[in-house]
Amino acid sequence: MQATAEQLAILNIFAQLDPQALEPLVDASLVQGYQRGDILIHEGDRFPPKLHAILDGRLLVQKIAASGKETTLRQLSAGEMFAAPALFGDSIAPATVTALRDTRIVTIDKAALLSAIQSTPEIALQILQCFNQRLQEMHQTIHGLISERAVVRLARLILYTADRYGTELTEAGARLNTKLPHQQMARMVGITYEESVRMIKKDLHTAIEYNRGGVIIIRDAAVLQSMAV
């Protein structure tokens, strides 16, 4: 099934454009659906030469080491691009991408995208901005892994997730819209599962409430912020 111009306008790189300007891309688009737990791309797979982006849902990007250890690199939500090597690299997947919930993605043929960029250069600028933001996030992550204490990295992860994916106000506090189970947090900040459990209970218990399945409620944002510096 093809995407509509209005659906394409949901994507971050097209958000500033009039949907009518996206009409030429409709015929080159394809919408595909995945269920929670489906693997979209295995690390080492070869991508088709297309832009890949999320219409709705959420994806998990993980790197698997030779030892078998899994490291969570990031989560992606509606509007975001992924599979950059399909456009600007060797077309080989550097990580495994899994659906965290029922998700629809859209792909657009590279040739059609390049043609659209020629007539609308703003698209290229939006793509560059997307990659620049990810490079900055990667730099901050690497810096944190090298120089910051584990509890600081953990507090920053929770604050980043709240800012990135939003929260919902409840009687107990601000509940994160996305879940952060201990195993996932441990992989993202470079600690063990046991360390994550211990720090949540011992160091962060005054600032957050951790519930089964990774449901996190920020009870005191000021305290959490103080722990992240």
C-alpha positions, 0 to 999 in steps of 0.5 A, a space after each residue: 500500500 502506498 502512503 498518502 501525502 498527508 502521511 508523508 508529512 508526518 515524517 520529521 524531514 517533511 514536516 515543514 513542507 506543504 503536503 502538495 509538494 510531497 505528491 511526487 513521492 507518493 508513487 515511490 512509497 510503500 507502507 508496511 506493518 509489523 507486530 510487536 516483537 517482529 524483527 524488521 532488520 537483522 544486523 548485517 542484512 543488506 538494505 534496499 536503496 530506500 529511505 526508511 521512516 516510522 509512520 506510527 509505533 516504536 522501534 528498538 535498535 540494538 547492537 549484538 557483540 561477537 560475545 552475544 551481548 546485546 546493547 541498546 542503542 536507541 528507541 525510535 518513534 513516529 516521524 523518525 528515520 532509520 536505516 541510514 546506510 540504505 541512503 548514505 552508506 554501504 547498505 549493510 545494517 549496522 544493528 538489529 531493529 525490532 518493533 516494540 509495539 505494533 508499527 507501520 513504516 514507510 519506505 521511499 525509493 532513493 531515486 525518487 527522494 533524490 529527485 525530490 531533493 533537487 526540486 526541494 533542497 529543504 529536504 536535504 537540510 532536514 535530513 542533515 539536521 536529523 543526522 546531526 542531532 543523532 551524532 550529538 546524542 551519540 557524543 553525549 552517550 559516549 562521554 557519559 560512559 567514559 566520564 560519569 558515574 553510573 547513577 548519573 548516567 541512569 538519571 540522565 537516561 530517565 530524564 532524556 526519555 521523559 523529554 524525548 517521548 513525553 510523560 503523563 501526569 498522574 496522582 503519583 507523578 509524571 509517568 513516562 510514556 515509554 517503558 524502561 525495564 531494568 535490562 534495557 536501562 542496564 544495556 543503555 548506560 553500560 551497567 549490569 541488571 543487578 546494578 540497575 536494580 540496586 541504584 533504582 532502589 537505593 539511589 533514585 528511590 526518592 526521585 522516581 517510582 519503578 513499577 513492574 515492566 519498566 513503568 517509571 514515574 518521576 515523583 520529584 523532578 528537581 531531585 532527579 535533575 540534581 542527580 544528573 549533574 
